[in-house]
Protein backbone atom coordinates (compact mmCIF):
# COMPACT_ATOMS: atom_id res chain seq x y z
CA UNK A 1 0.00 0.00 0.00
CA UNK A 2 2.89 2.31 0.78
CA UNK A 3 4.31 1.92 -2.74
CA UNK A 4 0.95 2.85 -4.25
CA UNK A 5 0.79 6.04 -2.19
CA UNK A 6 4.39 6.88 -3.08
CA UNK A 7 3.70 6.33 -6.77
CA UNK A 8 0.56 8.46 -6.56
CA UNK A 9 2.45 11.32 -4.90
CA UNK A 10 5.21 11.09 -7.50
CA UNK A 11 2.62 11.25 -10.27
CA UNK A 12 0.90 14.23 -8.64
CA UNK A 13 4.21 16.10 -8.40
CA UNK A 14 5.04 15.34 -12.01
CA UNK A 15 1.61 16.50 -13.19
CA UNK A 16 1.80 19.70 -11.16
CA UNK A 17 5.30 20.45 -12.44
CA UNK A 18 4.21 19.89 -16.04
CA UNK A 19 1.09 22.00 -15.59
CA UNK A 20 3.04 24.82 -13.95
CA UNK A 21 5.54 24.79 -16.82
CA UNK A 22 2.80 25.03 -19.42
CA UNK A 23 0.91 27.78 -17.63
CA UNK A 24 4.07 29.71 -16.84
CA UNK A 25 4.09 31.43 -20.21
CA UNK A 26 7.54 30.41 -21.32
CA UNK A 27 9.15 32.79 -23.78
CA UNK A 28 10.45 30.06 -26.11
CA UNK A 29 7.12 29.26 -27.73
CA UNK A 30 8.37 30.02 -31.23
CA UNK A 31 7.88 32.54 -33.95
CA UNK A 32 4.45 31.89 -35.48
CA UNK A 33 4.74 34.42 -38.33
CA UNK A 34 8.08 32.88 -39.27
CA UNK A 35 6.55 29.41 -39.50
CA UNK A 36 3.67 30.75 -41.56
CA UNK A 37 6.12 32.39 -43.95
CA UNK A 38 8.16 29.19 -44.27
CA UNK A 39 5.01 27.17 -44.97
CA UNK A 40 3.79 29.58 -47.64
CA UNK A 41 7.20 29.73 -49.30
CA UNK A 42 7.43 25.93 -49.33
CA UNK A 43 3.99 25.65 -50.90
CA UNK A 44 5.03 28.21 -53.52
CA UNK A 45 8.21 26.30 -54.36
CA UNK A 46 6.31 23.02 -54.69
CA UNK A 47 3.73 24.67 -56.94
CA UNK A 48 6.42 26.23 -59.14
CA UNK A 49 8.35 22.96 -59.44
CA UNK A 50 5.16 21.06 -60.21
CA UNK A 51 4.24 23.57 -62.93
CA UNK A 52 7.67 23.30 -64.53
CA UNK A 53 8.34 19.57 -64.14
CA UNK A 54 4.79 18.17 -63.97
CA UNK A 55 4.74 16.35 -67.31
CA UNK A 56 8.22 14.89 -66.77
CA UNK A 57 7.27 13.68 -63.29
CA UNK A 58 4.07 12.11 -64.61
CA UNK A 59 5.90 10.24 -67.37
CA UNK A 60 8.60 9.15 -64.92
CA UNK A 61 5.93 7.77 -62.58
CA UNK A 62 4.10 6.02 -65.43
CA UNK A 63 7.32 4.43 -66.66
CA UNK A 64 8.20 3.25 -63.15
CA UNK A 65 4.76 1.73 -62.58
CA UNK A 66 4.69 0.01 -65.97
CA UNK A 67 8.10 -1.55 -65.35
CA UNK A 68 6.93 -3.27 -62.15
CA UNK A 69 6.27 -6.94 -62.73
CA UNK A 70 4.01 -8.83 -60.37
CA UNK A 71 3.71 -12.56 -59.66
C-alpha positions, 0 to 999 in steps of 0.5 A, a space after each residue: 500500500 505504501 508503494 501505491 501512495 508513493 507512486 501516486 504522490 510522485 505522479 501528482 508532483 510530475 503532473 503539477 510540475 508539467 502544468 506549472 511549466 505550461 501555464 508559466 508562459 515560457 518565452 520560447 514558444 516560437 515565432 508563429 509568423 516565421 513558420 507561416 512564412 516558411 510554410 507559404 514559401 514551401 507551398 510556392 516552391 512546390 507549386 512552381 516545381 510542379 508547374 515546370 516539371 509536372 509532365 516529366 514527373 508524370 511520365 517518370 511515374 508512369 514508366 516506373 509503374 509500368 516496369 513493375 512486374 508482379 507474380 
